[in-house]
Amino acid sequence: MIKRCLLDARNNAKKGVIVVTNPVTSWTPSKEIFLKNGFQLADKDPFHFELLVYQLEQSSSLPFFPADWDERISKFDDLIILCSFQCPYVDIAAENINTAAAKLGIPVKIIDFKNREELMTISPTPYGVFSVVYKKKLITFHRLTVHSAMKRLNAIM
């Protein structure tokens, strides 16, 4: 599949292919398979996300993550679910947060990314599919059980 992706990028005159991994989660691909296929580490962020790149065209600069994660997170005091419904598990993940918040009496707001611009300027992590922020703290960027969500929210309340 990786070789097919690289071939497709070449055939469409792309400059390269990038992938985001995270070694502390089990739901992102392992970076090792990409490193074995010629990708190189281009950047890391504070949440353990790693940006890997396969350059099809040599460049003096590599792609990079934004550096304003803390600033983005600090804009959210309410309990906010930020999501892009690209994954069937987002509904379940959001429902678990909603259920936990309801049990704790915390109102929830949802920001559903409608376009790339919103995602690129608002998302509090490189994983723009799902994030939860409360009182200027990142709660999660992956699905939690209701119990785990309640625990994390209680720790901040």
Kinemage of the C-alpha trace (Angstrom):
@kinemage 1
@onewidth
@group {chain A} dominant
@subgroup {mainchain}
@vectorlist {calphas} color= white
{ca met a 1} P 0.000 0.000 0.000
{ca ile a 2} L 2.867 2.398 0.789
{ca lys a 3} L 4.531 1.669 -2.549
{ca arg a 4} L 1.224 2.265 -4.326
{ca cys a 5} L 0.828 5.582 -2.506
{ca leu a 6} L 4.345 6.666 -3.535
{ca leu a 7} L 3.681 5.629 -7.141
{ca asp a 8} L 0.422 7.583 -7.158
{ca ala a 9} L 2.239 10.651 -5.779
{ca arg a 10} L 4.906 10.373 -8.489
{ca asn a 11} L 2.300 9.943 -11.223
{ca asn a 12} L 0.510 13.061 -10.004
{ca ala a 13} L 3.667 15.200 -9.839
{ca lys a 14} L 3.593 15.560 -6.056
{ca lys a 15} L 6.669 16.750 -4.140
{ca gly a 16} L 6.408 13.952 -1.609
{ca val a 17} L 4.237 12.043 0.828
{ca ile a 18} L 3.811 12.723 4.524
{ca val a 19} L 2.337 10.646 7.311
{ca val a 20} L 1.577 11.387 10.957
{ca thr a 21} L 2.351 8.730 13.565
{ca asn a 22} L 2.238 8.628 17.352
{ca pro a 23} L 4.231 5.954 19.190
{ca val a 24} L 2.241 6.234 22.444
{ca thr a 25} L -1.105 5.292 20.881
{ca ser a 26} L -2.223 2.045 19.353
{ca trp a 27} L -4.500 3.593 16.739
{ca thr a 28} L -1.929 5.296 14.504
{ca pro a 29} L 0.392 3.393 12.201
{ca ser a 30} L 3.829 2.479 13.492
{ca lys a 31} L 6.584 4.722 12.179
{ca glu a 32} L 8.927 1.749 11.693
{ca ile a 33} L 7.155 0.528 8.554
{ca phe a 34} L 7.523 3.984 7.009
{ca leu a 35} L 11.186 4.320 8.022
{ca lys a 36} L 11.849 0.920 6.399
{ca asn a 37} L 10.269 2.304 3.216
{ca gly a 38} L 12.489 5.385 2.958
{ca phe a 39} L 10.545 7.959 4.970
{ca gln a 40} L 12.449 10.239 7.335
{ca leu a 41} L 11.434 12.010 10.510
{ca ala a 42} L 10.683 15.656 9.739
{ca asp a 43} L 9.156 16.961 12.997
{ca lys a 44} L 7.716 16.101 16.419
{ca asp a 45} L 5.135 17.857 18.557
{ca pro a 46} L 4.490 17.973 22.333
{ca phe a 47} L 1.788 15.263 22.141
{ca his a 48} L 4.184 12.651 20.682
{ca phe a 49} L 2.928 13.039 17.131
{ca glu a 50} L 5.648 12.572 14.541
{ca leu a 51} L 5.662 13.869 10.997
{ca leu a 52} L 7.406 11.559 8.533
{ca val a 53} L 8.178 12.526 4.954
{ca tyr a 54} L 9.169 10.749 1.765
{ca gln a 55} L 10.599 13.360 -0.579
{ca leu a 56} L 10.045 12.812 -4.274
{ca glu a 57} L 11.654 16.136 -5.044
{ca gln a 58} L 14.670 17.361 -3.070
{ca ser a 59} L 14.005 20.464 -1.033
{ca ser a 60} L 16.071 22.493 1.406
{ca ser a 61} L 13.201 22.488 3.895
{ca leu a 62} L 11.073 19.705 5.302
{ca pro a 63} L 7.402 19.979 6.239
{ca phe a 64} L 6.760 20.810 9.885
{ca phe a 65} L 4.039 21.019 12.503
{ca pro a 66} L 2.773 24.404 13.677
{ca ala a 67} L 4.422 25.684 16.851
{ca asp a 68} L 1.359 27.306 18.436
{ca trp a 69} L -0.328 24.320 20.131
{ca asp a 70} L -0.379 25.937 23.593
{ca glu a 71} L -1.878 29.114 22.150
{ca arg a 72} L -4.594 27.143 20.368
{ca ile a 73} L -5.494 25.171 23.495
{ca ser a 74} L -5.523 28.286 25.685
{ca lys a 75} L -8.426 29.713 23.648
{ca phe a 76} L -10.829 27.080 24.999
{ca asp a 77} L -12.155 27.390 28.532
{ca asp a 78} L -15.453 25.536 28.003
{ca leu a 79} L -15.584 21.811 27.342
{ca ile a 80} L -15.081 21.652 23.580
{ca ile a 81} L -15.091 18.666 21.260
{ca leu a 82} L -13.220 19.548 18.072
{ca cys a 83} L -13.775 17.060 15.313
{ca ser a 84} L -13.971 16.221 11.658
{ca phe a 85} L -16.272 13.317 10.956
{ca gln a 86} L -13.766 11.402 8.839
{ca cys a 87} L -13.787 8.331 11.056
{ca pro a 88} L -16.749 6.191 12.143
{ca tyr a 89} L -15.424 6.174 15.726
{ca val a 90} L -15.749 9.958 16.130
{ca asp a 91} L -19.468 9.613 16.874
{ca ile a 92} L -18.802 7.102 19.657
{ca ala a 93} L -15.900 9.154 21.020
{ca ala a 94} L -18.012 12.324 21.086
{ca glu a 95} L -20.958 10.498 22.673
{ca asn a 96} L -18.719 9.184 25.470
{ca ile a 97} L -17.534 12.728 26.222
{ca asn a 98} L -21.117 14.026 26.104
{ca thr a 99} L -22.299 11.293 28.492
{ca ala a 100} L -19.453 11.923 30.948
{ca ala a 101} L -20.019 15.679 30.819
{ca ala a 102} L -23.766 15.271 31.398
{ca lys a 103} L -23.096 13.138 34.484
{ca leu a 104} L -20.800 15.889 35.787
{ca gly a 105} L -23.127 18.740 34.804
{ca ile a 106} L -20.681 20.256 32.321
{ca pro a 107} L -22.089 21.793 29.131
{ca val a 108} L -20.410 20.661 25.905
{ca lys a 109} L -19.793 22.574 22.701
{ca ile a 110} L -18.831 20.904 19.433
{ca ile a 111} L -16.703 22.442 16.721
{ca asp a 112} L -17.156 20.408 13.562
{ca phe a 113} L -14.414 21.335 11.124
{ca lys a 114} L -16.032 22.220 7.814
{ca asn a 115} L -12.884 22.827 5.810
{ca arg a 116} L -9.106 22.602 5.751
{ca glu a 117} L -8.648 26.240 6.833
{ca glu a 118} L -10.574 25.696 10.080
{ca leu a 119} L -8.659 22.530 10.784
{ca met a 120} L -5.280 24.118 10.100
{ca thr a 121} L -5.907 27.150 12.327
{ca ile a 122} L -8.035 25.771 15.162
{ca ser a 123} L -7.172 22.106 15.781
{ca pro a 124} L -5.281 21.754 19.081
{ca thr a 125} L -3.242 18.759 17.848
{ca pro a 126} L -1.985 17.407 14.522
{ca tyr a 127} L -4.752 14.813 14.738
{ca gly a 128} L -7.574 16.975 13.407
{ca val a 129} L -10.160 14.219 13.457
{ca phe a 130} L -10.907 14.395 17.212
{ca ser a 131} L -9.713 16.414 20.207
{ca val a 132} L -11.265 17.450 23.492
{ca val a 133} L -10.208 20.565 25.421
{ca tyr a 134} L -11.463 21.741 28.820
{ca lys a 135} L -10.329 24.720 30.884
{ca lys a 136} L -7.390 25.365 28.579
{ca lys a 137} L -6.133 21.763 28.872
{ca leu a 138} L -6.058 19.011 26.291
{ca ile a 139} L -8.182 16.154 27.643
{ca thr a 140} L -7.711 13.691 24.809
{ca phe a 141} L -7.201 13.222 21.087
{ca his a 142} L -8.578 9.694 20.991
{ca arg a 143} L -11.655 7.833 22.142
{ca leu a 144} L -12.121 7.429 25.890
{ca thr a 145} L -14.619 5.353 27.790
{ca val a 146} L -17.245 7.312 29.727
{ca his a 147} L -15.476 6.373 32.967
{ca ser a 148} L -12.062 7.543 31.702
{ca ala a 149} L -13.552 10.783 30.410
{ca met a 150} L -15.201 11.447 33.787
{ca lys a 151} L -11.887 10.806 35.540
{ca arg a 152} L -10.004 13.261 33.324
{ca leu a 153} L -12.702 15.928 33.589
{ca asn a 154} L -12.914 15.546 37.369
{ca ala a 155} L -9.164 16.002 37.663
{ca ile a 156} L -9.501 19.458 36.085
{ca met a 157} L -12.732 20.616 37.732
